[in-house]
Amino acid sequence: MAGADDLKVLGLWTSPFVIRVRIVLNLKGLAYEYVEEDLGNKSALLLSSNSVHKTVPVLLHAGRPVNESQIILQYIDKVWAGTGPAVLPRDPYERAGARFWAAG
């Protein structure tokens, strides 16, 4: 299981994209450090972790950044497949439906 020193979320408390990442981390029972970002004054960590879009959410796993909430959720589901419930169904048709409703 990952410890808070392994996982860090760069976020903004009002962002629904950050909220869904935090929900999945909590659903999986993973400890993480949450870092609130000020998008008007972006931190060096955010700028170096998401050099393309320079926005949240960013998941840092062992210091390596994963960007974009949908990609982060799929990453969490794959890396911690044996921890907590699955985020996406196994059945391809049901998985496609879940992705459709989660798209945003």
N, C-alpha and C positions, 0 to 999 in steps of 0.2 A: 504494500500500500504506500502511496506517496505521502510524504510529510509536507508540512507547510513550507519547509525550506526548499522543496523540489518544485512546488507549484505556486505560481503567482498570477493573479489576474489584474491587468490594468484596465480600469473601467471608469464609468460615470454612473452614479446611482440612478439617474433618471433614464438611462438607455435600456430599452426593451431587449436589445441584443446582448448587453452585458448581463441583464437579469436572467435570460435563458441559459447563459453559460453557468452562472452561479447556481441556478436551480439544478442543472445536471450534475455539477460537482457535488452538491449537497445530496442529491438523489443517490449518487454512487458512494457517498460517505467518504469523500476525499478531502483531506485537510489542505487548505491553501491560504496564501496571504493575499488579501485584497488591497490594492493600491488605487485610491481615488485620484483621478486625473483632472486637471483644469485645462479644458480644451482651448481656453483663451491664452494660456501660458503653458504650453506642452513641455513635459519633462524630457530630459535628454534620453531617459530610458525608453519612453514612448517613441520618440523620434528615431532612435536606433533600432527599436523592435519592430516598427511598422514604417519602414522608410518610403513605401509607395503611397499609402493612403493617410498615414500619420493620424490614425484615429483608433478608437476602442471598439470592441474589446480586443485585447491581446492576452493570450495564455502563454506564460513562460514555463516550460517544463525543463528542469535541469539547465536553465539559462538559455534554452533555445525557443524562439518565438513561433507561435502559431497564430495566424490572423484570420479574421472573419468568423462570425459566430457559427454559421452552418458547418464550416470546415473544422472549427474547434470542437463542436459537438460530435462530429464523426471521428475525430482524433481521439477524444476521451473514450468514446464507445469502443474503439479498436484497442487502444492501449490498456484499458482497464475492463476488458470484456468479461473477466471472471469476477469482477467486483460489482456488487449491487445489481439492480435490474438493467436490462438492455435498454438503450435509448431508442433504437429503431428495431422494428420486428425483423425476424429472420426471413420470413416469407417475402420473396421479391415483390409480389403485388401489394402486400400490406406495407412494405417498406416504401414503395413508390407513393402510396397514398399518404403515408406519414410525412414524406418529404414535400408533397404537394401542399399539405396544410401548414407545414412549418415554414414554407418559403415566405420570405417577406423582405 
